[in-house]
Amino acid sequence: MAWLNATPRPPAESPRAKNFNAATAPSRLDQLKKDRVPVQMPPVPLPHIIQWWIETGVTGSNGMSATVLPWAEIAAWQANTSIKLSSWEARLIRALSQAYVQQSRISEDEACPPPWRGAVTEAEKAAEIAVLNDVLG
């Protein structure tokens, strides 16, 4: 999810970096939707954990950037939903948040490969060929 939601940035020393505007640049997910490439996700053996993690807020914030979801947020979510997490579930939700924050930062590099890859689809091939044709002109 972090890789998909990241907005890839060109290298700072590249000519494209001068004209890059993060506010208007599409995220990878937005670009895939625009190119009509189906979004593939890895299998999820515990979907309820992912649902609970998303409900807790995925990440925290320090006012400047995303941070690991604080324990207090997890505890508040439990209190507000009357769902009592086991210790391993709470630790897993926090670990997912930590992994998300780390992957989001790494994923801002436009050359960052996806952390998980499904089978390459014909739509993906067509989108890549279109990009190459634009570049090679």
Solvent accessible surface area in square Angstrom, and as a share of the most:
residue,aa,sasa,rsa
1,M,70,0.31
2,A,5,0.04
3,W,41,0.15
4,L,20,0.10
5,N,76,0.39
6,A,8,0.07
7,T,32,0.18
8,P,34,0.22
9,R,103,0.38
10,P,15,0.10
11,P,58,0.36
12,A,95,0.74
13,E,152,0.68
14,S,21,0.13
15,P,109,0.69
16,R,132,0.48
17,A,29,0.23
18,K,172,0.73
19,N,132,0.68
20,F,58,0.24
21,N,77,0.39
22,A,44,0.34
23,A,96,0.74
24,T,107,0.62
25,A,26,0.20
26,P,63,0.40
27,S,16,0.10
28,R,21,0.08
29,L,40,0.20
30,D,75,0.39
31,Q,63,0.28
32,L,39,0.19
33,K,127,0.54
34,K,156,0.66
35,D,50,0.26
36,R,203,0.74
37,V,7,0.04
38,P,75,0.47
39,V,56,0.32
40,Q,61,0.27
41,M,90,0.40
42,P,49,0.31
43,P,113,0.71
44,V,71,0.41
45,P,123,0.77
46,L,70,0.35
47,P,87,0.55
48,H,70,0.31
49,I,2,0.01
50,I,44,0.22
51,Q,103,0.46
52,W,45,0.16
53,W,12,0.04
54,I,87,0.44
55,E,86,0.39
56,T,13,0.07
57,G,41,0.39
58,V,25,0.14
59,T,31,0.18
60,G,12,0.12
61,S,88,0.57
62,N,95,0.49
63,G,70,0.67
64,M,177,0.79
65,S,51,0.33
66,A,40,0.31
67,T,37,0.22
68,V,37,0.21
69,L,2,0.01
70,P,52,0.33
71,W,122,0.43
72,A,73,0.57
73,E,85,0.38
74,I,2,0.01
75,A,56,0.43
76,A,46,0.36
77,W,20,0.07
78,Q,32,0.14
79,A,81,0.63
80,N,130,0.67
81,T,53,0.31
82,S,105,0.68
83,I,53,0.27
84,K,173,0.73
85,L,6,0.03
86,S,46,0.29
87,S,74,0.48
88,W,124,0.44
89,E,23,0.10
90,A,13,0.10
91,R,138,0.50
92,L,59,0.29
93,I,0,0.00
94,R,72,0.26
95,A,51,0.39
96,L,45,0.22
97,S,0,0.00
98,Q,84,0.37
99,A,54,0.42
100,Y,38,0.14
101,V,6,0.03
102,Q,98,0.43
103,Q,39,0.17
104,S,27,0.18
105,R,133,0.48
106,I,102,0.52
107,S,0,0.00
108,E,72,0.32
109,D,78,0.41
110,E,65,0.29
111,A,81,0.63
112,C,15,0.09
113,P,97,0.61
114,P,39,0.24
115,P,92,0.58
116,W,99,0.35
117,R,126,0.46
118,G,19,0.19
119,A,80,0.62
120,V,80,0.46
121,T,37,0.21
122,E,129,0.58
123,A,33,0.26
124,E,22,0.10
125,K,94,0.40
126,A,61,0.47
127,A,16,0.12
128,E,109,0.49
129,I,102,0.52
130,A,52,0.40
131,V,80,0.46
132,L,99,0.49
133,N,92,0.47
134,D,120,0.62
135,V,113,0.65
136,L,144,0.71
137,G,97,0.93
